Amino acid sequence: MKTRKTVFSAKTAITAWSLAMGLAGICAAAPIETVPWNGHVGAVSFTFDDALENQVQNLKPILDEMSDVHVTFFLTNMGNGLQKNAAGFAALAKSGHEIGNHTDTHAHLSGISSNSELEKEIVTFADKIESVMAENGAKVRVTSLATPFCENNDQVSAVINTRHFINRDCGWHGRNEWDVEAKWMSIQAKIWTRSGATVTEMLSSLDTAAFIGDFSNANPWDVSVKGGSWLVVLNHGVTDDTGDDYATNPSDIKKLFQHALENDLWVAPFGTIGAYHRAHFIVDKAEKTETENGYTIKWDIPNEHMPESVPLRVKIDTKSVDEKAVVEQDGKVLKPESDGTYIIEFMAKALTVRKPKDGEDNPQDSTVVLAKAQQVYRDYTKFTLFDMNGNNLGSIDGFAVPARFPKASYIIRAEAKGLSPKIVKVQSR
């Protein structure tokens, strides 16, 4: 696959934003529409099996250095791994990395016919992980599992489903498409070992997840590449010891992390992205109930073992209610992000869109948005105005749209030396 370097420009960023968010004044087909992959071009979850000491020793320093990367560790007590390395994994948990379940003894689950034995391996051990992490100062809720040897069947999946909302198996390319609902108890993963996929192949997989390259000659047996996807990667040890065939070098892992970030992939734990992906199939189908001053939307949680919090970045139809409609969850007014999206809590199971009350300080008011932008971006010195199609309309002073431009929605790109560009949507007066 031919790869290319990702190039960021104001026009391409704003054009992509416009396509994703819809032009001003045009409502989404549904009352809520989740933004794919939390606003990134795709996603990747790096998972590490077996509760190995070298994962703590060699991977933790890299993760501590790269604050935008969060991964998943699937723990087992094979070789007493959980007990021996509990303090190190608890420290990783407190840094935002996911702790998952890889069963008590790393058993061949498909060879176990007894439900009680499967429950001991899966359910009882999940409770044990949480208890051991708590003893080491980390509050952990184990919501995901990875099957040892990738062995699974209907009976195994049924037991996993009683304690976890998602499970990782393995095989093939490990990609998951945004609009294709996965088998949640059998998510596929790409295996990376020293004797398996090469570093070059793994870098290429990250390009595919970000939808970078020419896919016209893709293997016919491969999943058709249609856009950014979620890549799940299965790893084991992290060491330079070439005698460990299942391991990968720390420098290679770091290279993959860096490439994923360069490609603007969402690099997050298996359970985090899995919950976001699963939730979108629920909330995007939710129907609204009209009220006197707007509407409400309610939905169900698909599995009681979902994470306690599942934030979703969504587009919400507010225009059909009022130009300055208010979005609420649990009595709290939600403020729109700078791109007009909202961050809602899926686990709240409902939200309300209503007209503002008399005298209410509405977060959608353009003066409020501009004031916030001027405060947050006060160090920026160069401002460029774009229309909603990404056309450059020239330089302006600050965040005020000059009076010569018609009343409409615009994008202002703020820049300064040494700072990342910021994009703000504004409404001219």
N, C-alpha and C positions, 0 to 999 in steps of 0.2 A: 504493500500500500504506500502510495506516495504521500509524504507528510509535508506540511508547511508550517511556517511560524505564524502564530496567532498575532494579528495586527489590530490594535485598538485605535479607533479614531472617533471623533465626536459624531460624525455623520453616521457611521456604521452602528455606533452604540445607540444613537437616538432612533435610527430606523428600526433596529431590532426591538427597542423599547416600544415604539409605536405599533409594530406588528403584534407584539406580545400583549400589550395593554389595551389596544384598540384606540381609535382616534377619539378626541374629545367629543362628547355628546352622543356617542354610540354606545348603547348598553350591551352588556354581555348577554348571550342567548339564555343563560341561566342566572338566577339571582346571585350565586357564588360560583367562581371559577378559580381553582387553585393554580398558582403560577408553577410551572414545571420546575422541579429540582431546586426549589427555594430561590429561584431567580438566576441560577447558574445554567451553563450550556448543557450540563450533564452532571453525573455524580459518580463517586467511587467510594467503596468501603473496603479498607484493608483489614482483614481478620487474621488473628494469630492463635493457633491451636496449642493445647497441651500444657499450659501453665509452666513454661520452661524458664529456668533461671536466666539463661542468656537473653531472653526477651526483656527482662527487667534491666539487666546489666548493660546491654548494647543498644536497646531501642529507646529506653526512657530518656537518655541524654539528647537523642535526636528529637524526640517528641517535645521535650521541654524547650528546645530551641525553636521549634516550628509550631507556634501557637495556633495557626490556622488548620492544623492537621489533628484530627481525632480518630482513633481506631478502636477495634474491638478485640478483646482477649477472651477466648473460650477456654474456661478452666476445667480441668479434670483432676482427680486425686490419684491418677495413675503414677506410680513411683513416689507417692506422697507429695506430688507437685503443689497442690493447693496449700497444704499445711506449711511446707518448706518455704514457699515464696509468697505467703499471704501478705506480709508487710509491704513488699514491693508492688504487688498488684493493687493493694489498698491505696498506696500513694498514687498510682496511675489512675485509679478510679476518682480520687479527689481532684485530679487534674482534668477531669472531663472525659476520660476514656471509658468505653463500655466494658462491663464485665458480664460475660455470657456463660452458658452451661455447655460443657462437653462431656457430660455424664461422669458418674463416680469412678468407674474402673476402665473407661475407654472401651466399653464392651461392643461386641458384634450384635447390635440391637435386633437385626432381622433374624438372628438365630435364637432369640428369646421368645418363647410362646406364652409365658406366664405374664399376665398383666401386672401382678403384684411385684414381680421382679423388674419389669420395665419401670414401674412407678418408683421403685427404690433407686434405680439408676438415674432417672430423670427428675421426678417430682421431689423426692426426699433430698436429692443432692442439690437441687436449686435452692432449697431452704438452707442447706448446709453452707453453701457459698455465701449467702446473705449473712448468715450468722458469723462466719469466720471474718468476713469483711468488716462487720460491725465491731468485732473484737479488736480489730486493727484500726479503728477510727474512721471507717468509710461507710456511709449509708448507701447501700446498693440495693436496687430492685432488679432482679434477674428476669428479663422478659424474653430473651432470645436463646436459642439452642443451636448447636452444630452437631450433626450426627457423626460419630466416629466412623472412619472408613467410608463415609458417605452412604452407609447402609440404611435403607428406609423401606417401609411398606405401610399398608393402610393401618395396621394395628399400632405400629410405632408412631405414626403421625397422629393417631387419635389420642394416644397418651401424651405426646408432646403438646397437643392442643389444650389439654386440661391445665397446663401450667405456663405455657408460653404462647405469644401471639404470632411468632414467626420462627422458622427453622432454616438453616443453611445446609444444603447438600453440596454436590459439586458436579462438574462436568462441562465440557465444551467451552464456549466463549465467556460464560458468566455474565452476559448482558441482560438487562431487563428494560423493556420499552415503557415509556410513560403511559400510554393508553392501552396497554395490554395487561390485564390483571394476572398476577403471578399465582402459582400454587404456593400459598403462604407457608405451608408446612414442608415445602421442598424447593427452596430458592437455589438456583444453580450458581456455582462459583468457578472461577478460573483458577486452577492450581498452579502455584509457582514454587518450584524447588530448584536446587542447584543443577539437577540433571534434567529438569523439565523445561518450561518456557524460558527462553533467553531474555536478557535484559532488553534487547532490541525489540523482541516480540511483545514484551510487557509495555514498553513505551508506545508501541504501535497500538496496543489495546486501549491505552489511555487516549490516544488520538481518535480512535473509533468512538469511544464513549463521548468525546467532545464533538463528534461529527466533523473532524478535520481530515481532509484528504480526498482522494479519488476512489470511489467504491464501485466503479463501473465493472471492474474485473474481480469482484469479491467471489469467494467460493460459492457455488450454487447451493451447497448444503448448509451454508451459514445463514443465520437469520438476516433477512433483508434489512439493510441499514437505512433508516428513514429520518433519523435525527439524533439528538443527544440522548444518551441512555444511562442507566445505572449499572456500573461494573462492580461485581463482587469478587475480591481476590482472596484466595486461601493461602496462607503462609504458615510455616512452622517455626523452626529456630532462626535466630538472627546472630550469625557468627562468621568469622573469617576461617574457621576450621573447615578445610576442604574435605575432611573425613566424614563430616556430617552431610550426607547426601540430601537430606530433607531441608537443610538450612539455606538461607540466602545471606549474602554479605551486607553488613550495615551500610556500606557506601552505596550499594545498589538500591537498597530500600529508600535511602535518602534521595537518591536520584529520581526514583519514581514519585516520591512525595512532591518534590520540587516541580516535576513535569506536570503532575496533576494540577498543582496550583497555577502554573503558567497557562494551562489550558482552560482556566476558569471553571474547573470541576468543583462540585461541592464535595469536600473530603470530610466525611463524617461517619460515625459508627453505623454498623449494620442495622441495629435496632432503631436508630434515629431516622435514617433514610427510609427504612422499611415501614416505619409508622407513618411517615409523611406520605409515602407512595400509597399505602393501603387506605389511609384516611381520605385521599383525594377521590377515590372511587365512590366513597359514601357522600361526602359533602357536596361534590359537584352534581349529584343527582337529587339533592334535597330540594323539596318544593316549598314555596312560600305560602303563608297564610295571611291574607290581607287583614289589616287592622284599621281603626279610625284614622290614625295619623301615619300609616306606613305599612310595614309587614314584619312578620316573624318567620324564622326558619328553624326547624328542629331536625335532628338526625339521631341515629342510634350508633352506639359504639360496637364495632364488629367482634371484638374479643375483649373479655374483661381483664386480660393480662397485658393490655397495651401499656406503654409508659405512662407515668402519672401526668405528664405534660406533653402534648403534641402540638407545637405551634405551627400554623399554616400561613404562608403568604398567599393572599387571595385578592382577586378583583371582586368588588361588590357592586351590584346595581343600586346606586343611590339616586341617580338622576330621575328615575321614575317616581320617586317620592318627593324630592325637593332638591334644588340646586345646592342647598347647604344642609342636606340630610345628616342626621347623627346616627352613628353605628354604636350599638351597646352590646356588651356581654356581661351577665351577672350584675347589672346595674352600673357598670363602669363604661364610660365613654371611651371608644377607641379612636386614637388619632391616626390619620393616614400617614404612610411613609412618604418620603420626598417624591417617589415615583407614582403616587396615587394608590398604591396597594395598601392592604391592611394586614396586620399580623393578628390572627384570631387563634383562640384556643379550641382545638377540636374536641378535647375532653369535656368542655363545657356543654356540649350537645345542643346548643341553641344560640341564636343571636337575634337582635332586633334592629331594624332600620326605621327611623322615625323622623318626623319634621322637628326642627329645633323649637324649644320653648321660647317664649318672649324674653328677650334680654340674655339668652344663653350665649356664652362665649363658644362659638362653634369652631371646632378644630379645622374644618374645611375652608373657613373664611380666608380669602386670599391675603388679607392684611396680616393675619396670624401666621400664615405660611411664610410670607416674606420676612416678617420680623424674626421668625425662628431661623430662617436661612441666613439672614444678615448676622445673627448672633453666632451661629455655628460656624459659618464660613467667613468670619471677619478678617482672617489672614489672607484671603484670596485677593489677587490684584487685577486679574484679567477676566473679563466677562464677555461671552459670545452668545448671541441670540439665535435660536433656531425655530423654525415652524415645526408643526407636528409630523411633517414628512421628512424632517432631517435636513432641510435646506438652510444653509448658513445665511443669516440676515445681517451679519456684521457685528462689530464690537459695540458694547453699550457700557454705561456706567452703573455698576452695582446690579441689584436685582430688580430695578424698576424698568418696565417695558416702556420705551419712549412713546409719547402721545401720537406720533405720526403713524404708528402701526394700528391696524384695525383691532377692535375688541375680539379677542380669541384666546385660546390656550397656546402657550409657547413653552419652549425649553430653554433654560439658561445654563450654560456650561461655565463653571468657575474654575480658574487655574491659578497656580502660584508655583514658583520655583521650589522644588523639594517636597511638594505636596501632591497627592493623587488628585486628579480632576474630580469635581463633583457636579452632578447633574440635578437640577431642580425644575419641576414643572410649576408654571405660574399662569395665572389668568390676568390678562391686561384689564385695566379699569376703563 
